[in-house]
Amino acid sequence: MKLDDNTIGQAVKVYKALGEPTRIRIIKILYRIDELNCNEIEDKACICAKSTLSHHMKQLADCGLIELRKDGIYHYYSLNREVLKNFVSLDWDD
């Protein structure tokens, strides 16, 4: 990967997003399960408030770590594995 200004900017956003334990839990959940809706993520990550989940999901989407698919009134999220692989070298299978 070429380390140009855009890549550096994205790296800063990715590392900032992963600076929060809840967001790391969300990434780990999405690593194991290809696609989930908000309610499923909320249950699996033990997040009580929808506004809190919304904030975390926005941070993860803004840096490109997750992708959103809308189906009617439902929003489904999946992990962008390419972005994760480019910036994070952790063993997510633990």
C-alpha positions in Angstrom: 0.0 0.0 0.0 1.3 3.4 -1.0 1.6 5.8 2.0 0.3 9.0 0.4 -1.7 11.8 2.2 -5.0 10.0 1.7 -3.7 6.8 3.2 -2.2 8.6 6.1 -5.5 10.4 6.7 -7.5 7.2 6.6 -4.9 5.5 8.9 -5.4 8.3 11.5 -9.2 7.8 11.3 -8.9 4.0 11.6 -6.6 4.1 14.6 -8.8 6.8 16.3 -11.9 4.7 15.8 -10.2 1.7 17.2 -9.1 3.7 20.3 -12.5 2.8 21.9 -13.0 -0.7 23.4 -16.6 -0.9 22.3 -15.7 -0.3 18.7 -13.1 -3.0 18.8 -15.8 -5.4 20.2 -18.1 -4.4 17.3 -15.3 -5.1 14.8 -14.6 -8.4 16.4 -18.3 -9.4 16.2 -18.5 -8.4 12.5 -15.3 -10.3 11.8 -17.0 -13.5 13.0 -20.5 -12.8 11.4 -20.6 -11.4 7.9 -23.5 -9.1 8.3 -25.7 -7.9 11.2 -28.4 -5.3 11.7 -28.3 -2.7 14.5 -30.4 -4.7 16.9 -28.1 -7.8 16.5 -25.0 -5.7 17.0 -26.6 -4.0 20.0 -27.4 -7.3 21.7 -24.0 -8.9 20.9 -21.9 -5.9 22.0 -24.1 -5.3 25.1 -24.8 -1.7 24.2 -27.8 -0.3 26.1 -28.6 2.9 24.1 -29.3 3.1 20.4 -27.8 6.5 20.3 -24.5 5.1 21.7 -24.5 2.4 19.0 -25.2 4.9 16.3 -22.3 7.0 17.4 -19.9 4.0 17.3 -21.2 2.8 14.0 -20.7 6.3 12.5 -17.1 6.4 13.6 -16.4 3.0 12.1 -18.2 3.8 8.9 -16.4 7.2 8.5 -13.0 5.5 8.6 -14.1 2.8 6.2 -13.9 -0.2 8.6 -17.6 -1.0 8.1 -20.0 -0.8 5.2 -23.8 -0.2 5.4 -26.5 -1.9 3.3 -30.1 -0.6 3.6 -33.0 -3.0 3.1 -36.3 -1.1 3.7 -36.2 0.2 7.2 -33.3 -2.0 8.2 -29.7 -1.2 8.1 -27.2 -4.0 7.8 -23.5 -3.6 8.6 -20.5 -5.7 7.4 -16.8 -5.5 8.0 -14.6 -4.0 5.2 -11.9 -6.7 5.6 -9.6 -5.0 3.1 -9.4 -1.8 5.3 -9.0 -3.9 8.4 -6.1 -5.9 6.8 -4.4 -2.8 5.5 -4.2 -1.0 8.9 -4.5 -3.6 11.6 -2.5 -6.8 12.1 -4.2 -8.4 15.1 -5.4 -12.0 15.3 -9.2 -11.5 15.3 -10.0 -15.2 15.7 -9.2 -15.2 19.4 
